[in-house]
């Protein structure tokens, strides 16, 4: 696939009417879309449409004028193969059919079909033709998905068999993504988002991006809100992640059934805004870097007298966001920064709350808490890390930077030592139990000989009885 006139960006996809794509065009999973953005407009309630979505497709691609040169392609690498193995390529190429090939029609040439071809190197693995113009492609080692402008979505097996009849979405597909197993994500031009488990043929999620649109002035009935979506995909934790043109990022919480805003520009005066580094490779850090670059192009609102409040609020937001993204490295980094900030501010109430959450319930109550249905059990781990270890090695040492919280530090150091002592005693008791069990087993082993003795006596009795009879 040839780069567009703007080239292929490393962060998000761009393109023109010749071809477009996104950065995930190659890998274990791959995806590509013909458009670069989706504009969603929500009408205000005063218009009589009661907040109904009105979506228009903007960007470098003009709706209805997709030329015959519009092509898409993706490359999928099989992680089970060797590193030097060739990737599998899926390409969608429009096919021009002359008027003579189309019964009952005359006149100029007309594009009515798209050829889907799957290749590996110079070898063609399979091919197919579908009606309509392809707008999105996605695939992995298990399946391929092709979305068309007329709203149909065709799913293929890895060998090119149509896995099911065409799925009708009602409007063209704009964004698509898949994980490395069987999940497929799709966003349509109407702003509807779907997630399917293709292996079990179930819909995991059906939601709208309408909740991401807010009116600039809710008090005015003439105003309406508009957002421009530039990316919709799976996050590393497997939840849907949507990024707007403002670089605000939203993660869908599958349990709470709502969108979480995990990255925004609401904290320009925060001292923590520039602490993320691209070398760390965290998902949240990359989102923050994109926001920083975007804000650098416009005047930054700042309240110097309030930067302490902004820094604390920003740290708390990032700590919760890293937890939602299940990014353990970034969670630990945010936790350390947050504790250092609270220690510097001598904020004992928040420090105590954090320490208590990592210490757990009082000793002797762990069992009672775990059996109470209204009070869920305390989890000793967070994102695969031991809470007591984080408390001992990260939180408490960070609190030692300010003598004003020394009393609180000593309190939790003593409590943690008591917890660990009790835990060691419990482990020792568990180690003593097996020998006691072995002693019981030895007694059981002695019993059979006694039984044998009784049997011997019974064997003697008949003989004596015979002598008496004689």
C-alpha positions in Angstrom: 0.0 0.0 0.0 1.5 3.3 -1.1 1.8 6.1 1.5 -0.6 9.1 1.1 0.6 12.5 0.3 0.9 13.3 4.0 2.8 10.0 4.6 2.0 7.4 7.2 1.9 8.9 10.7 3.3 7.0 13.6 0.5 7.8 16.0 -2.8 7.8 14.1 -3.9 7.1 10.6 -4.1 9.7 7.8 -4.8 9.5 4.1 -6.3 10.9 1.0 -8.6 9.7 -1.6 -5.9 7.4 -3.0 -5.4 5.4 0.1 -5.5 5.7 3.8 -4.5 3.5 6.8 -3.5 3.4 10.4 -0.3 2.4 12.1 -1.6 -1.0 13.0 -1.5 -2.2 9.3 1.0 -4.9 10.3 1.6 -7.1 13.4 0.1 -10.1 15.1 -3.2 -8.2 14.6 -3.7 -5.6 11.8 -6.3 -3.0 10.9 -6.8 -0.3 8.3 -9.5 2.2 7.4 -10.1 4.4 4.4 -11.0 7.5 6.4 -9.1 9.4 9.0 -11.9 10.7 11.3 -15.5 10.7 12.2 -17.4 13.9 13.2 -20.3 13.4 15.6 -22.7 16.2 16.2 -25.4 16.1 18.9 -28.3 18.5 18.4 -29.5 20.4 21.5 -32.8 19.4 23.1 -34.5 22.6 22.0 -34.4 21.6 18.3 -37.1 19.0 18.9 -34.8 16.1 18.0 -34.1 15.3 21.7 -30.4 14.9 21.4 -30.5 12.6 18.4 -27.2 11.9 16.7 -26.4 13.6 13.4 -23.1 12.2 12.0 -21.1 13.4 9.1 -18.0 11.9 7.6 -15.2 14.5 7.2 -11.5 14.6 6.6 -9.5 14.0 3.5 -12.0 11.4 2.1 -15.1 12.9 0.5 -18.2 10.7 1.0 -19.6 9.2 -2.2 -16.5 10.1 -4.2 -14.2 7.2 -3.4 -12.2 6.7 -6.5 -11.4 3.3 -8.1 -7.8 3.8 -7.0 -8.9 3.5 -3.3 -7.1 0.5 -1.9 -6.5 -1.0 1.5 -4.1 -3.6 2.7 -3.0 -5.1 6.0 -0.2 -7.5 7.0 -0.5 -10.2 9.7 2.5 -12.0 11.2 2.0 -15.4 12.8 3.6 -15.4 16.2 4.0 -19.2 16.0 6.2 -18.9 12.9 9.8 -18.0 12.7 10.8 -14.4 12.8 12.0 -14.6 9.2 8.7 -15.9 7.9 6.7 -13.8 5.4 3.6 -12.0 6.7 0.1 -12.8 5.3 -1.3 -9.8 3.3 -5.0 -9.1 2.9 -5.7 -6.5 0.2 -9.0 -4.9 -1.0 -8.9 -3.5 -4.5 -11.8 -2.1 -6.4 -12.6 -3.8 -9.7 -13.8 -1.8 -12.7 -16.5 -3.4 -14.8 -17.3 -2.1 -18.3 -20.9 -1.4 -19.3 -20.9 -4.5 -21.6 -20.3 -6.7 -18.6 -23.3 -5.4 -16.8 -26.7 -6.6 -18.1 -29.2 -3.9 -18.9 -26.8 -1.0 -18.3 -25.0 1.2 -20.7 -22.8 4.2 -20.7 -19.5 4.8 -18.9 -17.5 2.5 -16.7 -18.9 1.7 -13.2 -17.2 0.2 -10.2 -19.5 -2.2 -8.5 -17.2 -4.8 -6.9 -14.1 -5.1 -4.8 -11.6 -7.9 -5.0 -10.4 -9.3 -1.7 -7.1 -11.1 -2.1 -5.0 -12.9 0.5 -1.3 -13.5 -0.3 1.9 -14.6 1.3 4.8 -13.4 -0.6 4.1 -14.1 -4.3 1.7 -16.9 -3.4 -2.1 -16.2 -3.5 -3.7 -18.1 -0.6 -7.3 -17.2 -1.5 -9.4 -14.5 -3.2 -13.0 -13.4 -3.3 -15.2 -10.6 -4.7 -17.8 -8.6 -2.8 -20.2 -5.9 -3.9 -19.6 -2.4 -2.7 -16.6 -0.4 -1.7 -14.4 -1.5 1.2 -13.9 1.0 4.0 -12.1 -1.0 6.7 -10.0 -4.2 7.0 -9.0 -6.2 10.1 -7.5 -9.6 10.7 -5.4 -11.9 12.8 -4.3 -15.6 12.7 -8.0 -16.7 13.3 -10.2 -14.6 11.0 -10.5 -11.6 8.6 -13.1 -8.9 8.6 -14.1 -6.6 5.7 -16.4 -3.6 6.1 -18.1 -1.9 3.2 -19.5 1.5 2.5 -23.1 0.1 2.2 -23.0 -1.0 5.9 -22.3 -4.7 5.4 -19.6 -6.5 7.3 -18.2 -9.8 5.9 -16.2 -12.1 8.1 -13.9 -14.8 6.6 -12.1 -17.7 8.2 -8.3 -17.7 8.0 -8.5 -19.8 4.8 -11.0 -17.5 3.1 -14.3 -19.2 3.7 -17.2 -16.9 4.5 -17.8 -17.6 8.2 -21.3 -16.2 8.2 -23.7 -14.2 6.1 -23.0 -10.5 5.7 -23.7 -8.6 8.9 -25.8 -5.4 8.2 -24.7 -2.5 10.4 -27.0 0.1 8.9 -24.2 2.5 8.0 -20.6 2.3 6.7 -17.8 1.1 9.0 -15.4 3.9 9.9 -13.1 2.2 12.5 -12.3 -1.4 13.1 -10.0 -3.4 15.3 -9.5 -7.0 16.6 -7.5 -8.7 19.3 -5.2 -11.7 18.8 -8.1 -14.1 19.5 -11.7 -13.8 18.4 -12.9 -10.3 19.4 -13.8 -7.7 16.8 -14.5 -4.0 17.4 -16.4 -1.8 14.9 -17.5 1.8 14.9 -20.1 2.9 12.3 -20.7 6.2 10.6 -23.7 6.7 12.9 -21.4 6.6 15.9 -22.5 3.1 17.1 -19.9 0.8 18.5 -20.0 -3.0 18.5 -17.8 -5.7 20.0 -18.3 -9.3 19.1 -16.9 -12.7 20.1 -16.8 -14.3 16.7 -15.9 -17.7 18.0 -19.1 -17.9 20.2 -21.1 -15.7 17.9 -22.1 -13.3 20.7 -22.3 -9.5 21.0 -20.3 -8.4 24.0 -21.1 -4.7 23.7 -23.4 -2.4 21.7 -23.1 1.2 22.7 -23.0 4.7 21.2 -20.3 7.4 21.2 -23.1 10.0 21.9 -22.1 10.2 25.6 -18.7 11.6 24.5 -20.5 14.7 23.0 -21.3 17.5 25.4 -22.9 20.8 24.5 -20.6 23.8 25.0 -23.4 25.7 26.6 -26.2 23.6 28.1 -28.1 26.8 29.0 -28.6 27.8 25.4 -31.0 25.8 23.2 -29.3 26.9 20.0 -25.9 25.5 20.8 -24.9 22.0 19.9 -21.8 19.9 20.7 -19.5 18.2 18.2 -16.6 15.8 18.6 -14.2 14.5 16.0 -13.1 10.9 16.6 -9.6 10.1 15.2 -9.1 6.6 16.7 -11.2 3.7 18.1 -9.5 0.5 19.0 -8.8 -2.1 21.7 -6.6 -0.9 24.5 -3.9 -3.2 25.9 -6.2 -4.3 28.6 -8.9 -5.3 26.1 -11.4 -2.5 26.6 -12.4 -0.1 23.9 -10.3 3.0 23.7 -11.5 6.1 21.8 -9.3 9.2 21.1 -10.7 12.5 19.9 -9.1 15.2 17.8 -8.5 17.1 21.0 -6.4 14.1 22.1 -8.9 13.4 25.0 -9.0 9.7 25.5 -11.9 7.6 26.7 -11.9 4.0 28.0 -15.1 2.0 28.1 -15.5 0.2 31.5 -17.3 -3.1 30.7 -18.4 -3.6 34.3 -19.7 -0.1 34.9 -21.1 0.2 31.4 -19.8 3.8 30.9 -17.0 5.7 29.4 -14.0 6.8 31.6 -12.0 9.9 30.5 -8.5 8.7 31.2 -6.6 11.5 29.4 -7.4 15.2 29.0 -6.0 18.7 29.2 -7.8 19.7 32.4 -4.6 20.1 34.4 -2.3 22.5 32.5 -0.7 23.9 35.7 0.0 20.5 37.1 3.7 19.8 37.9 3.1 16.2 36.9 2.1 17.0 33.3 5.6 16.6 31.8 6.8 13.6 33.9 5.8 11.0 31.4 8.5 9.8 29.0 8.0 8.1 25.7 10.8 5.7 26.5 8.6 4.0 29.2 6.3 2.7 26.5 3.2 2.8 28.7 -0.2 3.3 27.1 -1.2 6.1 29.4 2.1 7.9 29.0 1.7 7.9 25.2 -1.7 9.4 25.5 -0.3 12.1 27.8 2.5 12.9 25.4 0.0 13.4 22.6 -2.0 15.8 24.8 1.2 17.7 25.6 2.1 18.1 21.9 -1.5 19.2 21.1 -1.5 21.8 23.9 1.9 23.1 22.9 0.2 24.5 19.7 -2.3 26.7 21.6 -2.1 29.1 24.5 -2.1 27.3 27.8 -4.4 28.4 30.6 -2.5 28.4 33.9 -3.3 29.3 37.5 0.0 29.5 39.3 -1.6 30.0 42.7 -3.6 26.8 42.3 -1.1 24.4 40.8 -0.9 22.4 44.0 -4.5 21.5 43.8 -4.2 20.7 40.1 -1.1 18.6 40.6 -2.9 16.5 43.3 -6.0 16.2 41.2 -3.9 15.2 38.2 -2.0 12.6 40.1 -5.2 11.0 41.5 -6.7 11.0 38.0 -3.6 9.3 36.5 -3.5 6.8 39.3 -7.1 5.8 38.7 -6.5 5.8 34.9 -3.5 3.5 35.1 -5.6 1.2 37.2 -8.4 1.2 34.7 -5.9 0.5 31.9 -4.3 -2.3 34.0 -0.9 -0.8 33.4 1.1 -2.0 36.4 4.3 -0.1 35.6 2.5 3.2 35.2 0.4 2.5 38.3 3.5 2.1 40.4 5.0 5.3 38.9 1.9 7.3 39.6 1.6 5.9 43.1 5.2 6.9 44.0 4.6 10.4 42.6 1.3 10.8 44.5 2.8 9.6 47.8 5.8 12.0 47.5 3.4 14.9 46.7 1.2 14.1 49.7 4.3 13.7 52.0 5.6 17.1 50.8 2.2 18.7 51.5 2.0 16.8 54.8 -1.5 15.6 53.9 -1.9 13.1 56.6 -5.5 12.2 56.0 -4.9 11.1 52.4 -1.7 9.4 53.3 -3.5 7.4 56.0 -6.2 6.4 53.6 -3.7 5.1 51.1 -1.7 3.2 53.7 -4.8 1.6 55.1 -5.9 0.5 51.7 -2.6 -1.2 51.2 -2.3 -2.6 54.7 -5.6 -4.3 54.6 -8.2 -5.0 57.4 -7.2 -5.2 61.0 -5.5 -8.5 62.1 -8.0 -11.2 63.0 -10.7 -9.7 60.7 -9.5 -10.9 57.4 -11.5 -14.1 57.6 -14.7 -12.3 58.8 -14.4 -9.7 55.9 -14.0 -12.4 53.2 -17.2 -14.2 54.4 -19.4 -11.1 54.5 -21.3 -10.7 51.2 -21.9 -7.0 51.8 -18.2 -6.4 52.6 -16.1 -7.9 49.8 -12.8 -9.4 50.7 -9.7 -7.4 50.7 -7.4 -8.2 47.8 -3.7 -8.4 48.8 -2.7 -7.8 45.2 -3.1 -4.9 42.8 -2.2 -5.5 39.1 -0.1 -8.5 40.0 1.9 -6.6 42.7 1.8 -7.4 46.4 0.2 -4.5 48.3 2.3 -5.1 51.4 5.5 -5.2 49.3 4.5 -1.8 47.7 3.7 -0.4 51.2 7.1 -1.6 52.6 9.4 -0.8 49.6 7.7 2.2 48.0 5.0 4.0 50.0 6.6 4.1 53.4 10.1 5.1 52.2 8.5 7.9 50.1 6.8 9.2 53.2 10.1 9.5 55.0 11.0 12.6 53.0 9.1 14.8 55.3 9.5 14.8 59.1 6.0 16.2 59.6 4.5 12.8 58.8 7.1 10.9 60.8 4.5 9.9 63.5 2.2 8.5 60.8 5.2 6.7 59.2 6.2 5.0 62.4 2.6 4.0 63.1 2.3 2.1 59.8 5.8 0.7 60.0 4.9 -0.9 63.3 1.5 -2.2 62.0 3.2 -3.7 58.9 5.8 -5.4 61.1 3.0 -6.9 63.2 1.1 -8.1 60.1 4.2 -9.7 58.7 5.0 -11.4 62.1 1.5 -12.9 62.3 1.8 -14.0 58.7 5.1 -15.8 59.5 3.6 -17.5 62.5 0.7 -18.8 60.4 3.2 -20.2 57.9 5.1 -21.9 60.7 2.0 -23.5 62.0 1.2 -24.8 58.6 4.7 -26.3 58.3 4.1 -28.1 61.7 0.8 -29.7 60.6 2.2 -32.3 58.2 4.3 -34.2 60.8 1.3 -34.4 63.1 -0.7 -35.9 60.3 2.2 -38.4 59.7 2.0 -39.4 63.4 -1.7 -40.3 63.0 -0.8 -42.3 59.9 1.8 -44.2 62.0 -0.8 -45.1 64.6 -3.1 -46.4 61.8 -0.2 -48.5 60.5 0.2 -50.2 64.0 -3.5 -51.2 64.1 -3.4 -54.0 61.5 -0.9 -56.1 63.5 -3.2 -56.0 66.5 -6.0 -57.2 64.3 -3.7 -59.9 63.1 -3.2 -61.0 66.7 -6.9 -61.3 67.2 -7.1 -63.4 64.1 -4.4 -65.7 65.4 -6.3 -66.2 68.6 -9.4 -67.1 66.6 -7.3 -69.6 64.7 -6.1 -71.2 68.0 -9.6 -71.6 69.4 -10.9 -74.2 66.9 -7.9 -76.4 67.7 -8.6 -76.3 71.5 -12.2 -77.0 70.8 -11.2 -80.1 68.9 -9.0 -81.4 71.7 -11.9 -81.0 74.2 -14.2 -82.9 71.9 -11.7 -85.7 71.7 
